[in-house]
């Protein structure tokens, strides 16, 4: 629709945008724009041409003054004839109408200019309610609430309108008159013409006004309710408003307006980021410019503002990992223009983050929080601020998580960034070592040494002294292996492969194992002392050996039966089954090496056999575990089965259960005896008690046994009831128990083998208790028994003397003269099977035969000797009878072998060295006539000796040979006798060293 004024100089037009425009023909400029709130139906000029009138849908006539002929609408291009030259523009779906210059001033924040322009419009037309409403908006933005309310009320008084209602509501909110403000906003709904977009926009403006009046929660809740409950709502507008409100809250907290709490600010800003997930804001800026005019919002830079401040808030809150993720998301979604615009901010933010991430990563690495350290170091790297140190530290963290491939990538980067440094090679060695790539690790270590040796700084070169060459480690390992295997069997069964391996193969297997390579690599960086311990531990663990104690039954597999074969592949018959089960059980327990006497010794090689039998006790002693296989003890046996086992009758089993420190007993099905799953049955009270009952050996001895010659007579008694298949083995099986090394001479017969052992015991230790036996004399020497069973009977023990009784006896001997002949006695010794025995001699003066029931096999004699009480002796030998008046051709003696223990000297413990004849530090005092009363401690000890010599003792019966030597005549019982008078001991003391055949 158009209308022409009477002079024909002005043209008025109306269109469906509810605007009426007036333009001038002379210069083709728009001189006025008027806006209706409803569709325009007609327009016309007044009769005098001073006003323009329009009618519309609301059946009301609107009248506006026509500008003077010289008026020019500013900021309009002359070429825009109809649509561009507007004095007022509609904003946001015709909800606002404002002069474009004032609008631009509002958008740019030049509120003074906007106010001046609007004041001029009011001055030009005092009834311009729109200008009053617009000026109210400007006053509200200045927080000048009184003037804002005045203008709003003026606008409403001139003509009620939507803009008037909005301006009034905003002003009342500013004055915190919320109830009246809500009424004003609600009145505005009368002017939206049932337009949903205007309605929704009014609701959003209402919420924003509340927010600006510090009703934050209420405002945000209204926006959220609008978005979720209203049909056909402008979701985008709701998101923009909600996001902006959260931004305002976040910035208020971040800038200290509502108290500084960076984490709270970060939460608000994160909410805003999650609400607007688009980076281009130009379209939104123009579409929702109502928020720019009314509230001064900057929608153009909203996306950039919210993301930058979210990153800063998270960073300041110490939520570094979230800050990095937020920054990375911002950069990934921003367009190139945005990235370019925030380049300076981005650089500064990355620098600050890198510093804090590095410090946090270092702390996490030190605390062992490897996941956190990796994430923080990765953030620094992604921020393009990484150094070789950062990559090195992330490599350490990744190594801590055993992410070896990733850690290796990092160390390669360290070497790339700093190729002249040894650090990268040191780290690479550690990573390759952790990844079990030991050969590569050693080669890298060599490269590290090269870097150190060729470093430009002396201080760095000196670091070379901390490390050793791999070849030096190899030498140390070789030495440890040799020391370890010196006490190990020459041949062992590899329980993992089932093959018999000699010493060379054992070492070769170790050198190809991961244990050896790991040891070679790990020892390169360790201090010398720790390196020795580490090498020792690894070698000992790898070469741990399990020994088997068992009873030979039937055909046992020998060396040639399994040599160059795989045990598990052999036919499971006889002893092979036992061998296979042994390997399986040892392997299941984690032991690589096993030893069993039947097949790990070359029985046909005398040299090897002799060395093996002499070393066997040591092998059992140093084994990690000894398995005792009880073939005659069925599964699930009750206590007592071990006691009854035939294993307990065999000679070789004595050292096999005494020597080991760790032992386990297995039933016929290779399950633990009594289902005892403990690692060491020597710690089992029940099992050790059974073993004590079966052997007569104190249970504590099983646990604490040490080889040696102390208590020789007791040890001989342990073996006295044992049997062996080969007669000499009864002696050979005891070599280790006594700690002796003697030739193994199969075929020498039992008496000779036992004689050599006993000879060694007496000669080395000086212990004459081995001469205390009953039975038959040995052909080796008449003072030694022919068989081990002669020790089955417990030896005669001197009756105890109480200390009171001893003191009374000593007091009665104060005037006794002590001869010093005992002082000159030497220790007993053997020379070519002849025993040189120091003893106290009592000549026999009479032997008379007595009638007994068993005269055919034994003879009983009444015997008298000088200084001794009369006694009877029973023997297999037929003795010549004689009396003092009719003496015998050969002299007979009763002798008391000299026992150094009678001196009551301190016990210095086990002594396996040869007895020194001059090592006796005891000397009897001389006679009182030469030295005075015996009141010293030495004299006291001498008197105590006399008392002990007066006690009953076990005597030997000797008969002199034609060549002057003596032979012992064996008796079926101990020959127990006693001196007639204690105080006469010194008068009858005949002390000699006799040579006994």
Buried (B, 14 or more C-beta within 10 A) or exposed (E): EEBEBEEEEBBBBBBEBBBBBBBBEEEEBBBBBBBBBBBBBEBBBBEEEEBBBBBBEEEEEBEBBBBEEEBEBEEBEEEBBEEEBBBBBBBBBBBBBBBBBBBBBBBEEBBEBBBBBBBEBBEEEEBBBBBBBBBBBBBBBBEBBEBBBBBBBBBBEBBBBBBBBBBBBBBBBBBEBBEBBBBBBEBBBEBBBEBEBBBBBBBBBBBBBBBBBEBBEEBBEBBEEBBEEBEEBBEBBBBBBBBBBBBBBBBBBBEEEBEEBBBBBBBBBBBBBEBBEEBEBEEBBEBBBBBBBBBBBBBBBBBBBBBBBBBBBBBBBEBBBBBBBBBBBBBEBBEEEBEEBBEEEBEEBBEBBBEBBBEBBBEBBEEEBBEBBBBBBBBBBBBEBBBBBBBBBBBBBBBBEEBBEBBBBBBBBBBEBBEEBBBBBBBBBBBBBBBEBBEBBBBBBBBBBEBBEEBEEEEBEEBBEEBBEBEEBBEBBBEBBEEBBEEBBBBBBBBEBBBBBBBEBBBEBBBEEEBBBBBBBBBBBBEEEEBBEBBBEBBBEBBBBBBBBBBEEEEBBBBEBBEEBEBBEBEEEEBBEBBBBBBBBBBEBEBBBBBBBBBBBBBEEEEBBBBBBBBBBBBBBBBBBBBBBBBBBEEEBEEEBBBBBBBBEBBBBBBBBBBBBBBBBBBBEBBBBBEBEEEBBBEBEEBBBBBBBBBBBEBEBBEEBEBBBBBBBBBBBBBBBBBBEBBBBBBBBBBBBBBBEBEBBBEBBBBBBBBBBBBBBBBBBBBBBBBBBBBBBBEBBBBBBBBBBBBBBEBBEEEEBEEEEBBEBBEEBEEBEBBEBBBEBBBBBBEEBBBBBBBBBBBBBBBBBEEEEEEEEBBBBBBBBBBBEEBEBBBBBEBEEBEEEEEBEEEBBBBBBBBBEBBEEEEEEBBEEEBEEEEBEBEBBBBBEEEEEBEEEEBBBBBBBBBBBBBEBBBBBBBBEEEEBBBBBBBBEBBEBBBBEBBEBBEBBBBBBBBBB
